[in-house]
Amino acid sequence: ADYSIFRRLTLTAKEITNVVLETVIGEDGILAGQEIEFRFEGTGLADGDAAKWIASGSTDADCLTASPASGSSVATVSDRRAKFTFTSSASGLVLCYQFGSASFR
């Protein structure tokens, strides 16, 4: 036969659909060393997921090996939110998100 029947197959979709800056930004913008919080929207997000920001121009493949950009670090997601501190200037960064124990993408 050209097909097989799977009686107990479950598919789970996971994706980030939007990222919202939760921190109120003052007149001087975001300052180096200031903790900022992002809220993630989408499906399949859970406490304990991880997120990091990497250099602009990066791709999904870069998420596996790239270090966090601008002096930031990997953050643990809680209640769909994560906090980051950048120690140097940053613009055009790419979000890498890790759903549970899956690879960053």
Backbone as CSV, one residue per row, in Angstrom:
resi,resn,N_x,N_y,N_z,CA_x,CA_y,CA_z,C_x,C_y,C_z
1,ALA,0.844,-1.190,0.000,0.000,0.000,0.000,0.879,1.239,0.000
2,ASP,0.350,2.321,-0.527,1.080,3.586,-0.611,0.895,4.461,0.623
3,TYR,0.160,4.000,1.592,-0.077,4.794,2.787,-0.167,3.876,4.004
4,SER,-0.034,4.515,5.176,-0.172,3.792,6.437,-1.133,4.556,7.329
5,ILE,-1.899,3.867,8.124,-2.820,4.501,9.055,-2.154,4.558,10.426
6,PHE,-2.137,5.766,11.004,-1.618,5.977,12.348,-2.809,6.337,13.230
7,ARG,-3.152,5.465,14.128,-4.342,5.682,14.941,-4.107,6.669,16.087
8,ARG,-2.896,6.803,16.529,-2.615,7.693,17.658,-1.450,8.609,17.322
9,LEU,-1.689,9.508,16.434,-0.671,10.468,16.028,-1.133,11.855,16.450
10,THR,-0.306,12.553,17.224,-0.634,13.891,17.678,0.390,14.866,17.123
11,LEU,-0.080,15.924,16.522,0.793,16.977,16.013,0.612,18.212,16.879
12,THR,1.696,18.871,17.197,1.648,20.079,17.995,2.346,21.202,17.237
13,ALA,1.624,22.285,17.019,2.202,23.444,16.327,2.763,24.408,17.367
14,LYS,3.970,24.885,17.110,4.608,25.836,18.013,5.218,26.944,17.171
15,GLU,4.861,28.189,17.497,5.428,29.312,16.766,5.274,30.607,17.557
16,ILE,6.191,31.512,17.316,6.111,32.864,17.858,5.442,33.712,16.778
17,THR,4.384,34.413,17.146,3.692,35.250,16.167,3.939,36.737,16.381
18,ASN,4.394,37.103,17.595,4.631,38.520,17.887,5.512,38.636,19.120
19,VAL,6.298,39.688,19.167,7.131,39.990,20.330,6.815,41.424,20.746
20,VAL,6.474,41.615,22.018,6.072,42.921,22.526,7.067,43.380,23.584
21,LEU,7.579,44.602,23.438,8.450,45.189,24.454,7.567,45.642,25.610
22,GLU,7.764,45.064,26.786,6.937,45.364,27.959,7.515,46.500,28.805
23,THR,8.801,46.743,28.701,9.468,47.758,29.505,9.129,49.146,28.982
24,VAL,8.795,50.056,29.880,8.528,51.441,29.497,9.866,52.110,29.195
25,ILE,9.963,52.709,28.024,11.209,53.324,27.571,11.158,54.830,27.822
26,GLY,12.202,55.353,28.446,12.278,56.781,28.730,12.734,57.589,27.520
27,GLU,12.901,58.865,27.700,13.314,59.767,26.620,14.668,59.397,26.017
28,ASP,15.538,58.799,26.821,16.877,58.440,26.357,16.916,57.064,25.686
29,GLY,15.760,56.407,25.549,15.725,55.080,24.951,16.166,54.027,25.950
30,ILE,16.553,52.880,25.440,17.042,51.797,26.287,18.525,52.021,26.540
31,LEU,18.914,52.004,27.785,20.297,52.261,28.154,21.050,50.956,28.379
32,ALA,22.349,50.978,28.062,23.197,49.813,28.312,23.106,49.456,29.795
33,GLY,22.925,48.187,30.082,22.829,47.720,31.458,21.418,47.738,32.021
34,GLN,20.468,48.297,31.283,19.080,48.344,31.733,18.396,47.015,31.428
35,GLU,17.704,46.449,32.404,16.961,45.217,32.178,15.682,45.551,31.417
36,ILE,15.438,44.829,30.340,14.214,45.037,29.571,13.469,43.716,29.441
37,GLU,12.161,43.816,29.389,11.325,42.626,29.345,10.533,42.576,28.044
38,PHE,10.503,41.385,27.447,9.715,41.138,26.249,8.640,40.114,26.565
39,ARG,7.489,40.284,25.938,6.397,39.310,26.030,6.249,38.643,24.672
40,PHE,6.164,37.324,24.686,6.056,36.555,23.453,4.614,36.104,23.258
41,GLU,4.138,36.205,22.030,2.800,35.741,21.687,2.940,34.627,20.656
42,GLY,2.041,33.654,20.711,2.075,32.549,19.763,1.447,31.308,20.360
43,THR,1.764,30.169,19.766,1.216,28.899,20.224,2.337,27.976,20.689
44,GLY,2.041,27.196,21.704,3.004,26.214,22.188,4.042,26.764,23.140
45,LEU,3.903,28.007,23.590,4.856,28.592,24.529,4.619,28.026,25.924
46,ALA,5.704,27.829,26.679,5.570,27.267,28.023,6.644,27.833,28.941
47,ASP,6.347,27.843,30.230,7.365,28.212,31.212,8.545,27.267,31.055
48,GLY,9.742,27.811,31.148,10.944,27.003,31.008,11.520,27.025,29.601
49,ASP,10.765,27.538,28.617,11.346,27.744,27.290,12.505,28.724,27.435
50,ALA,13.308,28.864,26.408,14.443,29.779,26.460,14.435,30.688,25.228
51,ALA,15.008,31.871,25.391,15.088,32.824,24.286,16.439,33.528,24.329
52,LYS,16.920,33.902,23.151,18.138,34.701,23.065,18.058,35.574,21.822
53,TRP,18.783,36.660,21.853,18.884,37.565,20.708,20.268,37.412,20.111
54,ILE,20.334,37.275,18.774,21.631,37.154,18.104,21.759,38.258,17.060
55,ALA,22.951,38.381,16.489,23.270,39.483,15.572,22.331,39.543,14.368
56,SER,22.087,40.756,13.908,21.244,40.954,12.732,21.848,40.236,11.531
57,GLY,20.995,39.832,10.603,21.452,39.115,9.429,21.594,37.627,9.649
58,SER,21.333,37.182,10.869,21.446,35.756,11.188,20.219,35.002,10.684
59,THR,20.364,33.687,10.560,19.274,32.831,10.093,18.910,31.816,11.168
60,ASP,17.866,31.025,10.916,17.487,29.955,11.847,18.658,29.029,12.137
61,ALA,19.443,28.724,11.112,20.592,27.823,11.297,21.600,28.416,12.277
62,ASP,21.744,29.739,12.282,22.681,30.404,13.192,22.237,30.293,14.651
63,CYS,20.956,30.109,14.873,20.436,30.018,16.239,21.071,28.868,17.025
64,LEU,21.475,27.835,16.338,22.056,26.678,17.016,23.406,26.988,17.644
65,THR,24.199,27.848,17.006,25.573,28.055,17.459,25.906,29.483,17.882
66,ALA,25.113,30.446,17.467,25.443,31.855,17.737,25.323,32.190,19.221
67,SER,26.255,32.998,19.681,26.206,33.494,21.052,25.213,34.650,21.133
68,PRO,24.634,34.861,22.298,23.744,36.003,22.458,24.473,37.309,22.128
69,ALA,23.752,38.243,21.522,24.344,39.492,21.029,24.413,40.581,22.093
70,SER,25.320,41.498,21.868,25.427,42.742,22.632,25.525,42.547,24.132
71,GLY,26.246,41.508,24.542,26.476,41.273,25.957,25.292,40.687,26.697
72,SER,24.254,40.295,25.972,23.085,39.706,26.623,23.336,38.226,26.885
73,SER,22.347,37.536,27.404,22.491,36.111,27.668,21.180,35.400,27.363
74,VAL,21.209,34.084,27.402,19.993,33.292,27.210,19.088,33.528,28.417
75,ALA,17.801,33.751,28.152,16.843,34.003,29.230,15.814,32.879,29.286
76,THR,15.377,32.568,30.486,14.323,31.579,30.674,12.972,32.278,30.610
77,VAL,12.043,31.686,29.867,10.712,32.258,29.692,9.814,31.828,30.850
78,SER,9.087,32.790,31.401,8.119,32.525,32.453,6.892,33.393,32.181
79,ASP,5.732,32.795,32.166,4.488,33.515,31.890,4.579,34.262,30.550
80,ARG,5.220,33.596,29.573,5.388,34.135,28.216,6.292,35.374,28.164
81,ARG,7.070,35.601,29.208,7.944,36.771,29.266,9.382,36.350,29.559
82,ALA,10.310,37.194,29.088,11.719,36.980,29.398,12.397,38.338,29.539
83,LYS,13.384,38.400,30.419,14.111,39.648,30.681,15.533,39.522,30.157
84,PHE,16.006,40.607,29.545,17.350,40.657,28.966,18.036,41.946,29.391
85,THR,19.353,41.879,29.500,20.163,43.064,29.738,21.236,43.094,28.667
86,PHE,21.284,44.193,27.914,22.289,44.372,26.868,23.347,45.331,27.392
87,THR,24.610,44.949,27.276,25.688,45.784,27.800,26.292,46.697,26.744
88,SER,25.865,46.528,25.493,26.341,47.409,24.425,25.215,47.652,23.433
89,SER,25.436,48.580,22.543,24.434,48.969,21.553,23.964,47.774,20.727
90,ALA,22.671,47.753,20.413,22.107,46.650,19.641,20.988,47.164,18.746
91,SER,20.964,46.681,17.518,19.845,47.000,16.635,19.671,45.879,15.621
92,GLY,18.448,45.688,15.185,18.159,44.672,14.179,18.442,43.249,14.618
93,LEU,18.372,42.983,15.893,18.692,41.643,16.384,17.657,40.617,15.931
94,VAL,18.061,39.353,15.921,17.205,38.237,15.530,16.886,37.420,16.778
95,LEU,15.604,37.122,16.978,15.187,36.309,18.117,15.374,34.830,17.799
96,CYS,15.990,34.104,18.719,16.057,32.647,18.660,15.273,32.135,19.860
97,TYR,14.371,31.205,19.619,13.490,30.702,20.682,13.622,29.191,20.757
98,GLN,13.651,28.680,21.976,13.763,27.248,22.206,12.506,26.766,22.929
99,PHE,11.690,25.989,22.228,10.485,25.416,22.802,10.884,24.157,23.573
100,GLY,10.785,24.193,24.887,11.124,23.035,25.704,12.548,22.577,25.452
101,SER,12.715,21.292,25.148,14.055,20.741,24.918,14.429,20.709,23.426
102,ALA,13.597,21.302,22.586,13.917,21.362,21.151,15.111,22.289,20.932
103,SER,15.648,22.298,19.749,16.768,23.176,19.412,16.286,24.617,19.249
104,PHE,17.192,25.554,19.479,16.881,26.952,19.200,16.561,27.109,17.729
105,ARG,15.600,27.944,17.436,15.306,28.312,16.045,14.713,29.692,15.995
